[in-house]
Amino acid sequence: LAATVVTIVGYVCAGAGLLGFILWLAADGDGTVRFATALETLVIGIGLGGVNFALGSWLAGRGDAAR
């Protein structure tokens, strides 16, 4: 169960990073600052999503080996 939850959280983080990227690009303000903040949001979201996905996959594989 923990592996599934962590994997789903990974997908949510990645999706939130992508959504944040799109929303920051649509915001008003200086273009350079807006793009830098949007890119930062994307990288953090994809990074956290990837870490959670990898942890979920590791937990799932660990559970199969214990059986």
CHARMM internal coordinates of N, CA and C (Angstrom, degrees):
IC EDIT
DIST 1 N 1 CA 1.4569
DIST 1 CA 1 C 1.5312
ANGL 1 N 1 CA 1 C 110.66
DIST 1 C 2 N 1.3253
ANGL 1 CA 1 C 2 N 116.72
DIHE 1 N 1 CA 1 C 2 N -40.36
DIST 2 N 2 CA 1.4646
ANGL 1 C 2 N 2 CA 119.94
DIHE 1 CA 1 C 2 N 2 CA -178.74
DIST 2 CA 2 C 1.5291
ANGL 2 N 2 CA 2 C 110.77
DIHE 1 C 2 N 2 CA 2 C -63.63
DIST 2 C 3 N 1.3284
ANGL 2 CA 2 C 3 N 116.97
DIHE 2 N 2 CA 2 C 3 N -38.56
DIST 3 N 3 CA 1.4620
ANGL 2 C 3 N 3 CA 120.39
DIHE 2 CA 2 C 3 N 3 CA 179.90
DIST 3 CA 3 C 1.5240
ANGL 3 N 3 CA 3 C 110.76
DIHE 2 C 3 N 3 CA 3 C -62.62
DIST 3 C 4 N 1.3142
ANGL 3 CA 3 C 4 N 116.74
DIHE 3 N 3 CA 3 C 4 N -41.34
DIST 4 N 4 CA 1.4617
ANGL 3 C 4 N 4 CA 120.94
DIHE 3 CA 3 C 4 N 4 CA 179.46
DIST 4 CA 4 C 1.5217
ANGL 4 N 4 CA 4 C 111.36
DIHE 3 C 4 N 4 CA 4 C -65.31
DIST 4 C 5 N 1.3263
ANGL 4 CA 4 C 5 N 116.37
DIHE 4 N 4 CA 4 C 5 N -43.55
DIST 5 N 5 CA 1.4635
ANGL 4 C 5 N 5 CA 120.70
DIHE 4 CA 4 C 5 N 5 CA -178.94
DIST 5 CA 5 C 1.5266
ANGL 5 N 5 CA 5 C 110.37
DIHE 4 C 5 N 5 CA 5 C -64.80
DIST 5 C 6 N 1.3255
ANGL 5 CA 5 C 6 N 117.02
DIHE 5 N 5 CA 5 C 6 N -44.68
DIST 6 N 6 CA 1.4652
ANGL 5 C 6 N 6 CA 120.41
DIHE 5 CA 5 C 6 N 6 CA -179.34
DIST 6 CA 6 C 1.5280
ANGL 6 N 6 CA 6 C 110.67
DIHE 5 C 6 N 6 CA 6 C -65.08
DIST 6 C 7 N 1.3232
ANGL 6 CA 6 C 7 N 117.37
DIHE 6 N 6 CA 6 C 7 N -38.04
DIST 7 N 7 CA 1.4656
ANGL 6 C 7 N 7 CA 120.72
DIHE 6 CA 6 C 7 N 7 CA 177.98
DIST 7 CA 7 C 1.5248
ANGL 7 N 7 CA 7 C 110.91
DIHE 6 C 7 N 7 CA 7 C -65.73
DIST 7 C 8 N 1.3108
ANGL 7 CA 7 C 8 N 117.44
DIHE 7 N 7 CA 7 C 8 N -42.07
DIST 8 N 8 CA 1.4682
ANGL 7 C 8 N 8 CA 121.04
DIHE 7 CA 7 C 8 N 8 CA 178.52
DIST 8 CA 8 C 1.5252
ANGL 8 N 8 CA 8 C 110.37
DIHE 7 C 8 N 8 CA 8 C -64.70
DIST 8 C 9 N 1.3289
ANGL 8 CA 8 C 9 N 116.72
DIHE 8 N 8 CA 8 C 9 N -40.38
DIST 9 N 9 CA 1.4703
ANGL 8 C 9 N 9 CA 119.94
DIHE 8 CA 8 C 9 N 9 CA 176.05
DIST 9 CA 9 C 1.5268
ANGL 9 N 9 CA 9 C 110.26
DIHE 8 C 9 N 9 CA 9 C -61.07
DIST 9 C 10 N 1.3214
ANGL 9 CA 9 C 10 N 117.18
DIHE 9 N 9 CA 9 C 10 N -35.98
DIST 10 N 10 CA 1.4609
ANGL 9 C 10 N 10 CA 120.68
DIHE 9 CA 9 C 10 N 10 CA 176.42
DIST 10 CA 10 C 1.5162
ANGL 10 N 10 CA 10 C 112.30
DIHE 9 C 10 N 10 CA 10 C -62.35
DIST 10 C 11 N 1.3215
ANGL 10 CA 10 C 11 N 115.76
DIHE 10 N 10 CA 10 C 11 N -43.90
DIST 11 N 11 CA 1.4698
ANGL 10 C 11 N 11 CA 118.99
DIHE 10 CA 10 C 11 N 11 CA 177.14
DIST 11 CA 11 C 1.5243
ANGL 11 N 11 CA 11 C 111.42
DIHE 10 C 11 N 11 CA 11 C -63.58
DIST 11 C 12 N 1.3303
ANGL 11 CA 11 C 12 N 116.63
DIHE 11 N 11 CA 11 C 12 N -39.89
DIST 12 N 12 CA 1.4657
ANGL 11 C 12 N 12 CA 120.72
DIHE 11 CA 11 C 12 N 12 CA 179.86
DIST 12 CA 12 C 1.5283
ANGL 12 N 12 CA 12 C 110.59
DIHE 11 C 12 N 12 CA 12 C -64.79
DIST 12 C 13 N 1.3253
ANGL 12 CA 12 C 13 N 117.09
DIHE 12 N 12 CA 12 C 13 N -42.49
DIST 13 N 13 CA 1.4739
ANGL 12 C 13 N 13 CA 120.63
DIHE 12 CA 12 C 13 N 13 CA 178.17
DIST 13 CA 13 C 1.5224
ANGL 13 N 13 CA 13 C 111.29
DIHE 12 C 13 N 13 CA 13 C -61.84
DIST 13 C 14 N 1.3210
ANGL 13 CA 13 C 14 N 116.62
DIHE 13 N 13 CA 13 C 14 N -44.49
DIST 14 N 14 CA 1.4610
ANGL 13 C 14 N 14 CA 120.26
DIHE 13 CA 13 C 14 N 14 CA 179.32
DIST 14 CA 14 C 1.5291
ANGL 14 N 14 CA 14 C 110.70
DIHE 13 C 14 N 14 CA 14 C -64.17
DIST 14 C 15 N 1.3075
ANGL 14 CA 14 C 15 N 117.04
DIHE 14 N 14 CA 14 C 15 N -42.23
DIST 15 N 15 CA 1.4656
ANGL 14 C 15 N 15 CA 120.79
DIHE 14 CA 14 C 15 N 15 CA 177.69
DIST 15 CA 15 C 1.5188
ANGL 15 N 15 CA 15 C 112.26
DIHE 14 C 15 N 15 CA 15 C -65.19
DIST 15 C 16 N 1.3274
ANGL 15 CA 15 C 16 N 116.48
DIHE 15 N 15 CA 15 C 16 N -39.08
DIST 16 N 16 CA 1.4643
ANGL 15 C 16 N 16 CA 120.36
DIHE 15 CA 15 C 16 N 16 CA 178.33
DIST 16 CA 16 C 1.5214
ANGL 16 N 16 CA 16 C 110.69
DIHE 15 C 16 N 16 CA 16 C -66.60
DIST 16 C 17 N 1.3265
ANGL 16 CA 16 C 17 N 116.74
DIHE 16 N 16 CA 16 C 17 N -36.93
DIST 17 N 17 CA 1.4621
ANGL 16 C 17 N 17 CA 119.67
DIHE 16 CA 16 C 17 N 17 CA 176.81
DIST 17 CA 17 C 1.5142
ANGL 17 N 17 CA 17 C 111.76
DIHE 16 C 17 N 17 CA 17 C -64.02
DIST 17 C 18 N 1.3151
ANGL 17 CA 17 C 18 N 116.66
DIHE 17 N 17 CA 17 C 18 N -42.26
DIST 18 N 18 CA 1.4662
ANGL 17 C 18 N 18 CA 120.70
DIHE 17 CA 17 C 18 N 18 CA 178.05
DIST 18 CA 18 C 1.5235
ANGL 18 N 18 CA 18 C 111.08
DIHE 17 C 18 N 18 CA 18 C -66.47
DIST 18 C 19 N 1.3239
ANGL 18 CA 18 C 19 N 116.55
DIHE 18 N 18 CA 18 C 19 N -42.72
DIST 19 N 19 CA 1.4673
ANGL 18 C 19 N 19 CA 119.91
DIHE 18 CA 18 C 19 N 19 CA 178.24
DIST 19 CA 19 C 1.5260
ANGL 19 N 19 CA 19 C 110.85
DIHE 18 C 19 N 19 CA 19 C -63.94
DIST 19 C 20 N 1.3221
ANGL 19 CA 19 C 20 N 116.96
DIHE 19 N 19 CA 19 C 20 N -42.35
DIST 20 N 20 CA 1.4585
ANGL 19 C 20 N 20 CA 120.43
DIHE 19 CA 19 C 20 N 20 CA 177.61
DIST 20 CA 20 C 1.5120
ANGL 20 N 20 CA 20 C 112.10
DIHE 19 C 20 N 20 CA 20 C -61.62
DIST 20 C 21 N 1.3374
ANGL 20 CA 20 C 21 N 116.20
DIHE 20 N 20 CA 20 C 21 N -39.40
DIST 21 N 21 CA 1.4629
ANGL 20 C 21 N 21 CA 121.15
DIHE 20 CA 20 C 21 N 21 CA 177.10
DIST 21 CA 21 C 1.5207
ANGL 21 N 21 CA 21 C 110.47
DIHE 20 C 21 N 21 CA 21 C -58.75
DIST 21 C 22 N 1.3090
ANGL 21 CA 21 C 22 N 116.38
DIHE 21 N 21 CA 21 C 22 N -48.09
DIST 22 N 22 CA 1.4674
ANGL 21 C 22 N 22 CA 121.09
DIHE 21 CA 21 C 22 N 22 CA -178.74
DIST 22 CA 22 C 1.5200
ANGL 22 N 22 CA 22 C 111.12
DIHE 21 C 22 N 22 CA 22 C -64.82
DIST 22 C 23 N 1.3328
ANGL 22 CA 22 C 23 N 116.44
DIHE 22 N 22 CA 22 C 23 N -43.11
DIST 23 N 23 CA 1.4685
ANGL 22 C 23 N 23 CA 119.59
DIHE 22 CA 22 C 23 N 23 CA -178.54
DIST 23 CA 23 C 1.5254
ANGL 23 N 23 CA 23 C 111.94
DIHE 22 C 23 N 23 CA 23 C -67.85
DIST 23 C 24 N 1.3470
ANGL 23 CA 23 C 24 N 117.40
DIHE 23 N 23 CA 23 C 24 N -37.67
DIST 24 N 24 CA 1.4655
ANGL 23 C 24 N 24 CA 118.98
DIHE 23 CA 23 C 24 N 24 CA 177.57
DIST 24 CA 24 C 1.5249
ANGL 24 N 24 CA 24 C 111.29
DIHE 23 C 24 N 24 CA 24 C -66.08
DIST 24 C 25 N 1.3153
ANGL 24 CA 24 C 25 N 117.38
DIHE 24 N 24 CA 24 C 25 N -35.00
DIST 25 N 25 CA 1.4619
ANGL 24 C 25 N 25 CA 119.32
DIHE 24 CA 24 C 25 N 25 CA 178.04
DIST 25 CA 25 C 1.5291
ANGL 25 N 25 CA 25 C 111.61
DIHE 24 C 25 N 25 CA 25 C -68.23
DIST 25 C 26 N 1.3319
ANGL 25 CA 25 C 26 N 116.58
DIHE 25 N 25 CA 25 C 26 N -28.03
DIST 26 N 26 CA 1.4619
ANGL 25 C 26 N 26 CA 120.73
DIHE 25 CA 25 C 26 N 26 CA -179.70
DIST 26 CA 26 C 1.5273
ANGL 26 N 26 CA 26 C 112.45
DIHE 25 C 26 N 26 CA 26 C -85.28
DIST 26 C 27 N 1.3321
ANGL 26 CA 26 C 27 N 117.91
DIHE 26 N 26 CA 26 C 27 N -9.69
DIST 27 N 27 CA 1.4687
ANGL 26 C 27 N 27 CA 121.38
DIHE 26 CA 26 C 27 N 27 CA -177.01
DIST 27 CA 27 C 1.5286
ANGL 27 N 27 CA 27 C 110.90
DIHE 26 C 27 N 27 CA 27 C -74.13
DIST 27 C 28 N 1.3074
ANGL 27 CA 27 C 28 N 114.73
DIHE 27 N 27 CA 27 C 28 N 160.19
DIST 28 N 28 CA 1.4603
ANGL 27 C 28 N 28 CA 120.75
DIHE 27 CA 27 C 28 N 28 CA 176.74
DIST 28 CA 28 C 1.5231
ANGL 28 N 28 CA 28 C 109.77
DIHE 27 C 28 N 28 CA 28 C -83.49
DIST 28 C 29 N 1.3034
ANGL 28 CA 28 C 29 N 116.26
DIHE 28 N 28 CA 28 C 29 N 153.11
DIST 29 N 29 CA 1.4567
ANGL 28 C 29 N 29 CA 120.81
DIHE 28 CA 28 C 29 N 29 CA 175.78
DIST 29 CA 29 C 1.5084
ANGL 29 N 29 CA 29 C 111.78
DIHE 28 C 29 N 29 CA 29 C 136.21
DIST 29 C 30 N 1.3337
ANGL 29 CA 29 C 30 N 115.13
DIHE 29 N 29 CA 29 C 30 N -171.09
DIST 30 N 30 CA 1.4594
ANGL 29 C 30 N 30 CA 122.21
DIHE 29 CA 29 C 30 N 30 CA -179.59
DIST 30 CA 30 C 1.5280
ANGL 30 N 30 CA 30 C 109.53
DIHE 29 C 30 N 30 CA 30 C -64.93
DIST 30 C 31 N 1.3156
ANGL 30 CA 30 C 31 N 116.67
DIHE 30 N 30 CA 30 C 31 N 133.42
DIST 31 N 31 CA 1.4598
ANGL 30 C 31 N 31 CA 121.39
DIHE 30 CA 30 C 31 N 31 CA -175.39
DIST 31 CA 31 C 1.5113
ANGL 31 N 31 CA 31 C 114.29
DIHE 30 C 31 N 31 CA 31 C -63.18
DIST 31 C 32 N 1.3284
ANGL 31 CA 31 C 32 N 117.29
DIHE 31 N 31 CA 31 C 32 N -40.08
DIST 32 N 32 CA 1.4553
ANGL 31 C 32 N 32 CA 120.63
DIHE 31 CA 31 C 32 N 32 CA -177.85
DIST 32 CA 32 C 1.5223
ANGL 32 N 32 CA 32 C 110.99
DIHE 31 C 32 N 32 CA 32 C -68.18
DIST 32 C 33 N 1.3052
ANGL 32 CA 32 C 33 N 116.40
DIHE 32 N 32 CA 32 C 33 N -46.26
DIST 33 N 33 CA 1.4669
ANGL 32 C 33 N 33 CA 120.91
DIHE 32 CA 32 C 33 N 33 CA 179.55
DIST 33 CA 33 C 1.5226
ANGL 33 N 33 CA 33 C 110.02
DIHE 32 C 33 N 33 CA 33 C -65.07
DIST 33 C 34 N 1.3025
ANGL 33 CA 33 C 34 N 116.13
DIHE 33 N 33 CA 33 C 34 N -41.71
DIST 34 N 34 CA 1.4637
ANGL 33 C 34 N 34 CA 121.32
DIHE 33 CA 33 C 34 N 34 CA 179.24
DIST 34 CA 34 C 1.5232
ANGL 34 N 34 CA 34 C 111.09
DIHE 33 C 34 N 34 CA 34 C -60.57
DIST 34 C 35 N 1.3297
ANGL 34 CA 34 C 35 N 117.07
DIHE 34 N 34 CA 34 C 35 N -45.62
DIST 35 N 35 CA 1.4606
ANGL 34 C 35 N 35 CA 120.64
DIHE 34 CA 34 C 35 N 35 CA -179.30
DIST 35 CA 35 C 1.5249
ANGL 35 N 35 CA 35 C 111.16
DIHE 34 C 35 N 35 CA 35 C -67.77
DIST 35 C 36 N 1.3272
ANGL 35 CA 35 C 36 N 116.94
DIHE 35 N 35 CA 35 C 36 N -40.11
DIST 36 N 36 CA 1.4674
ANGL 35 C 36 N 36 CA 120.23
DIHE 35 CA 35 C 36 N 36 CA 179.75
DIST 36 CA 36 C 1.5256
ANGL 36 N 36 CA 36 C 110.80
DIHE 35 C 36 N 36 CA 36 C -63.89
DIST 36 C 37 N 1.3068
ANGL 36 CA 36 C 37 N 117.19
DIHE 36 N 36 CA 36 C 37 N -42.49
DIST 37 N 37 CA 1.4588
ANGL 36 C 37 N 37 CA 120.96
DIHE 36 CA 36 C 37 N 37 CA 179.03
DIST 37 CA 37 C 1.5236
ANGL 37 N 37 CA 37 C 110.40
DIHE 36 C 37 N 37 CA 37 C -68.11
DIST 37 C 38 N 1.3101
ANGL 37 CA 37 C 38 N 117.20
DIHE 37 N 37 CA 37 C 38 N -39.66
DIST 38 N 38 CA 1.4639
ANGL 37 C 38 N 38 CA 120.90
DIHE 37 CA 37 C 38 N 38 CA 178.09
DIST 38 CA 38 C 1.5235
ANGL 38 N 38 CA 38 C 111.12
DIHE 37 C 38 N 38 CA 38 C -63.66
DIST 38 C 39 N 1.3151
ANGL 38 CA 38 C 39 N 116.46
DIHE 38 N 38 CA 38 C 39 N -42.63
DIST 39 N 39 CA 1.4601
ANGL 38 C 39 N 39 CA 120.64
DIHE 38 CA 38 C 39 N 39 CA 179.21
DIST 39 CA 39 C 1.5227
ANGL 39 N 39 CA 39 C 111.10
DIHE 38 C 39 N 39 CA 39 C -66.54
DIST 39 C 40 N 1.3235
ANGL 39 CA 39 C 40 N 116.89
DIHE 39 N 39 CA 39 C 40 N -38.81
DIST 40 N 40 CA 1.4610
ANGL 39 C 40 N 40 CA 121.05
DIHE 39 CA 39 C 40 N 40 CA 176.60
DIST 40 CA 40 C 1.5328
ANGL 40 N 40 CA 40 C 110.88
DIHE 39 C 40 N 40 CA 40 C -62.00
DIST 40 C 41 N 1.3121
ANGL 40 CA 40 C 41 N 116.37
DIHE 40 N 40 CA 40 C 41 N -43.13
DIST 41 N 41 CA 1.4636
ANGL 40 C 41 N 41 CA 120.77
DIHE 40 CA 40 C 41 N 41 CA 178.11
DIST 41 CA 41 C 1.5213
ANGL 41 N 41 CA 41 C 110.92
DIHE 40 C 41 N 41 CA 41 C -62.13
DIST 41 C 42 N 1.3170
ANGL 41 CA 41 C 42 N 116.82
DIHE 41 N 41 CA 41 C 42 N -42.24
DIST 42 N 42 CA 1.4571
ANGL 41 C 42 N 42 CA 121.07
DIHE 41 CA 41 C 42 N 42 CA 179.54
DIST 42 CA 42 C 1.5239
ANGL 42 N 42 CA 42 C 111.39
DIHE 41 C 42 N 42 CA 42 C -63.79
DIST 42 C 43 N 1.3233
ANGL 42 CA 42 C 43 N 116.83
DIHE 42 N 42 CA 42 C 43 N -46.34
DIST 43 N 43 CA 1.4655
ANGL 42 C 43 N 43 CA 120.86
DIHE 42 CA 42 C 43 N 43 CA -177.63
DIST 43 CA 43 C 1.5256
ANGL 43 N 43 CA 43 C 110.85
DIHE 42 C 43 N 43 CA 43 C -64.81
DIST 43 C 44 N 1.3183
ANGL 43 CA 43 C 44 N 117.64
DIHE 43 N 43 CA 43 C 44 N -42.93
DIST 44 N 44 CA 1.4631
ANGL 43 C 44 N 44 CA 120.56
DIHE 43 CA 43 C 44 N 44 CA 179.19
DIST 44 CA 44 C 1.5230
ANGL 44 N 44 CA 44 C 110.54
DIHE 43 C 44 N 44 CA 44 C -65.43
DIST 44 C 45 N 1.3238
ANGL 44 CA 44 C 45 N 117.77
DIHE 44 N 44 CA 44 C 45 N -44.30
DIST 45 N 45 CA 1.4679
ANGL 44 C 45 N 45 CA 120.79
DIHE 44 CA 44 C 45 N 45 CA 179.78
DIST 45 CA 45 C 1.5129
ANGL 45 N 45 CA 45 C 112.49
DIHE 44 C 45 N 45 CA 45 C -63.25
DIST 45 C 46 N 1.3269
ANGL 45 CA 45 C 46 N 117.13
DIHE 45 N 45 CA 45 C 46 N -46.30
DIST 46 N 46 CA 1.4693
ANGL 45 C 46 N 46 CA 120.94
DIHE 45 CA 45 C 46 N 46 CA 179.18
DIST 46 CA 46 C 1.5275
ANGL 46 N 46 CA 46 C 110.09
DIHE 45 C 46 N 46 CA 46 C -66.77
DIST 46 C 47 N 1.3266
ANGL 46 CA 46 C 47 N 116.94
DIHE 46 N 46 CA 46 C 47 N -38.36
DIST 47 N 47 CA 1.4624
ANGL 46 C 47 N 47 CA 120.64
DIHE 46 CA 46 C 47 N 47 CA 179.16
DIST 47 CA 47 C 1.5217
ANGL 47 N 47 CA 47 C 112.32
DIHE 46 C 47 N 47 CA 47 C -64.35
DIST 47 C 48 N 1.3269
ANGL 47 CA 47 C 48 N 116.77
DIHE 47 N 47 CA 47 C 48 N -48.97
DIST 48 N 48 CA 1.4625
ANGL 47 C 48 N 48 CA 119.92
DIHE 47 CA 47 C 48 N 48 CA 178.41
DIST 48 CA 48 C 1.5217
ANGL 48 N 48 CA 48 C 111.15
DIHE 47 C 48 N 48 CA 48 C -65.33
DIST 48 C 49 N 1.3221
ANGL 48 CA 48 C 49 N 116.42
DIHE 48 N 48 CA 48 C 49 N -37.89
DIST 49 N 49 CA 1.4649
ANGL 48 C 49 N 49 CA 119.83
DIHE 48 CA 48 C 49 N 49 CA 177.15
DIST 49 CA 49 C 1.5144
ANGL 49 N 49 CA 49 C 111.49
DIHE 48 C 49 N 49 CA 49 C -62.98
DIST 49 C 50 N 1.3177
ANGL 49 CA 49 C 50 N 116.67
DIHE 49 N 49 CA 49 C 50 N -42.28
DIST 50 N 50 CA 1.4617
ANGL 49 C 50 N 50 CA 120.63
DIHE 49 CA 49 C 50 N 50 CA 179.11
DIST 50 CA 50 C 1.5122
ANGL 50 N 50 CA 50 C 112.54
DIHE 49 C 50 N 50 CA 50 C -65.46
DIST 50 C 51 N 1.3311
ANGL 50 CA 50 C 51 N 116.38
DIHE 50 N 50 CA 50 C 51 N -40.81
DIST 51 N 51 CA 1.4722
ANGL 50 C 51 N 51 CA 120.03
DIHE 50 CA 50 C 51 N 51 CA 178.43
DIST 51 CA 51 C 1.5214
ANGL 51 N 51 CA 51 C 110.42
DIHE 50 C 51 N 51 CA 51 C -64.30
DIST 51 C 52 N 1.3200
ANGL 51 CA 51 C 52 N 117.05
DIHE 51 N 51 CA 51 C 52 N -44.45
DIST 52 N 52 CA 1.4666
ANGL 51 C 52 N 52 CA 119.88
DIHE 51 CA 51 C 52 N 52 CA 179.11
DIST 52 CA 52 C 1.5227
ANGL 52 N 52 CA 52 C 111.67
DIHE 51 C 52 N 52 CA 52 C -66.15
DIST 52 C 53 N 1.3227
ANGL 52 CA 52 C 53 N 117.10
DIHE 52 N 52 CA 52 C 53 N -39.03
DIST 53 N 53 CA 1.4614
ANGL 52 C 53 N 53 CA 120.15
DIHE 52 CA 52 C 53 N 53 CA 178.15
DIST 53 CA 53 C 1.5249
ANGL 53 N 53 CA 53 C 110.70
DIHE 52 C 53 N 53 CA 53 C -64.29
DIST 53 C 54 N 1.3277
ANGL 53 CA 53 C 54 N 116.82
DIHE 53 N 53 CA 53 C 54 N -43.31
DIST 54 N 54 CA 1.4662
ANGL 53 C 54 N 54 CA 120.60
DIHE 53 CA 53 C 54 N 54 CA 178.89
DIST 54 CA 54 C 1.5245
ANGL 54 N 54 CA 54 C 110.92
DIHE 53 C 54 N 54 CA 54 C -64.74
DIST 54 C 55 N 1.3148
ANGL 54 CA 54 C 55 N 117.13
DIHE 54 N 54 CA 54 C 55 N -41.03
DIST 55 N 55 CA 1.4665
ANGL 54 C 55 N 55 CA 120.77
DIHE 54 CA 54 C 55 N 55 CA 178.34
DIST 55 CA 55 C 1.5215
ANGL 55 N 55 CA 55 C 110.86
DIHE 54 C 55 N 55 CA 55 C -64.88
DIST 55 C 56 N 1.3294
ANGL 55 CA 55 C 56 N 116.89
DIHE 55 N 55 CA 55 C 56 N -41.16
DIST 56 N 56 CA 1.4578
ANGL 55 C 56 N 56 CA 120.28
DIHE 55 CA 55 C 56 N 56 CA 176.82
DIST 56 CA 56 C 1.5138
ANGL 56 N 56 CA 56 C 112.52
DIHE 55 C 56 N 56 CA 56 C -63.88
DIST 56 C 57 N 1.3247
ANGL 56 CA 56 C 57 N 116.98
DIHE 56 N 56 CA 56 C 57 N -40.43
DIST 57 N 57 CA 1.4703
ANGL 56 C 57 N 57 CA 120.41
DIHE 56 CA 56 C 57 N 57 CA 177.15
DIST 57 CA 57 C 1.5212
ANGL 57 N 57 CA 57 C 110.97
DIHE 56 C 57 N 57 CA 57 C -65.79
DIST 57 C 58 N 1.3262
ANGL 57 CA 57 C 58 N 116.35
DIHE 57 N 57 CA 57 C 58 N -39.96
DIST 58 N 58 CA 1.4597
ANGL 57 C 58 N 58 CA 120.41
DIHE 57 CA 57 C 58 N 58 CA 178.18
DIST 58 CA 58 C 1.5274
ANGL 58 N 58 CA 58 C 111.05
DIHE 57 C 58 N 58 CA 58 C -64.27
DIST 58 C 59 N 1.3312
ANGL 58 CA 58 C 59 N 116.41
DIHE 58 N 58 CA 58 C 59 N -43.49
DIST 59 N 59 CA 1.4584
ANGL 58 C 59 N 59 CA 119.85
DIHE 58 CA 58 C 59 N 59 CA 178.75
DIST 59 CA 59 C 1.5283
ANGL 59 N 59 CA 59 C 111.45
DIHE 58 C 59 N 59 CA 59 C -64.25
DIST 59 C 60 N 1.3167
ANGL 59 CA 59 C 60 N 116.89
DIHE 59 N 59 CA 59 C 60 N -38.89
DIST 60 N 60 CA 1.4629
ANGL 59 C 60 N 60 CA 120.59
DIHE 59 CA 59 C 60 N 60 CA 178.73
DIST 60 CA 60 C 1.5234
ANGL 60 N 60 CA 60 C 110.58
DIHE 59 C 60 N 60 CA 60 C -65.69
DIST 60 C 61 N 1.3108
ANGL 60 CA 60 C 61 N 117.86
DIHE 60 N 60 CA 60 C 61 N -42.34
DIST 61 N 61 CA 1.4542
ANGL 60 C 61 N 61 CA 121.68
DIHE 60 CA 60 C 61 N 61 CA 178.60
DIST 61 CA 61 C 1.5047
ANGL 61 N 61 CA 61 C 112.22
DIHE 60 C 61 N 61 CA 61 C -67.48
DIST 61 C 62 N 1.3077
ANGL 61 CA 61 C 62 N 116.77
DIHE 61 N 61 CA 61 C 62 N -35.92
DIST 62 N 62 CA 1.4556
ANGL 61 C 62 N 62 CA 122.48
DIHE 61 CA 61 C 62 N 62 CA 178.55
DIST 62 CA 62 C 1.5273
ANGL 62 N 62 CA 62 C 110.57
DIHE 61 C 62 N 62 CA 62 C -66.57
DIST 62 C 63 N 1.3229
ANGL 62 CA 62 C 63 N 116.35
DIHE 62 N 62 CA 62 C 63 N -37.65
DIST 63 N 63 CA 1.4689
ANGL 62 C 63 N 63 CA 120.43
DIHE 62 CA 62 C 63 N 63 CA 178.60
DIST 63 CA 63 C 1.5147
ANGL 63 N 63 CA 63 C 112.08
DIHE 62 C 63 N 63 CA 63 C -67.42
DIST 63 C 64 N 1.3505
ANGL 63 CA 63 C 64 N 117.20
DIHE 63 N 63 CA 63 C 64 N -35.57
DIST 64 N 64 CA 1.4648
ANGL 63 C 64 N 64 CA 120.64
DIHE 63 CA 63 C 64 N 64 CA 178.06
DIST 64 CA 64 C 1.5153
ANGL 64 N 64 CA 64 C 111.45
DIHE 63 C 64 N 64 CA 64 C -69.04
DIST 64 C 65 N 1.3213
ANGL 64 CA 64 C 65 N 117.46
DIHE 64 N 64 CA 64 C 65 N -35.08
DIST 65 N 65 CA 1.4635
ANGL 64 C 65 N 65 CA 121.21
DIHE 64 CA 64 C 65 N 65 CA -178.26
DIST 65 CA 65 C 1.5199
ANGL 65 N 65 CA 65 C 111.25
DIHE 64 C 65 N 65 CA 65 C -73.26
DIST 65 C 66 N 1.3294
ANGL 65 CA 65 C 66 N 117.07
DIHE 65 N 65 CA 65 C 66 N -25.67
DIST 66 N 66 CA 1.4583
ANGL 65 C 66 N 66 CA 120.02
DIHE 65 CA 65 C 66 N 66 CA -177.65
DIST 66 CA 66 C 1.5281
ANGL 66 N 66 CA 66 C 112.00
DIHE 65 C 66 N 66 CA 66 C -77.73
DIST 66 C 67 N 1.3075
ANGL 66 CA 66 C 67 N 117.47
DIHE 66 N 66 CA 66 C 67 N -15.91
DIST 67 N 67 CA 1.4653
ANGL 66 C 67 N 67 CA 120.03
DIHE 66 CA 66 C 67 N 67 CA -177.26
DIST 67 CA 67 C 1.4793
ANGL 67 N 67 CA 67 C 113.05
DIHE 66 C 67 N 67 CA 67 C -79.58
END
COOR INIT
IC SEED 1 N 1 CA 1 C
IC BUILD
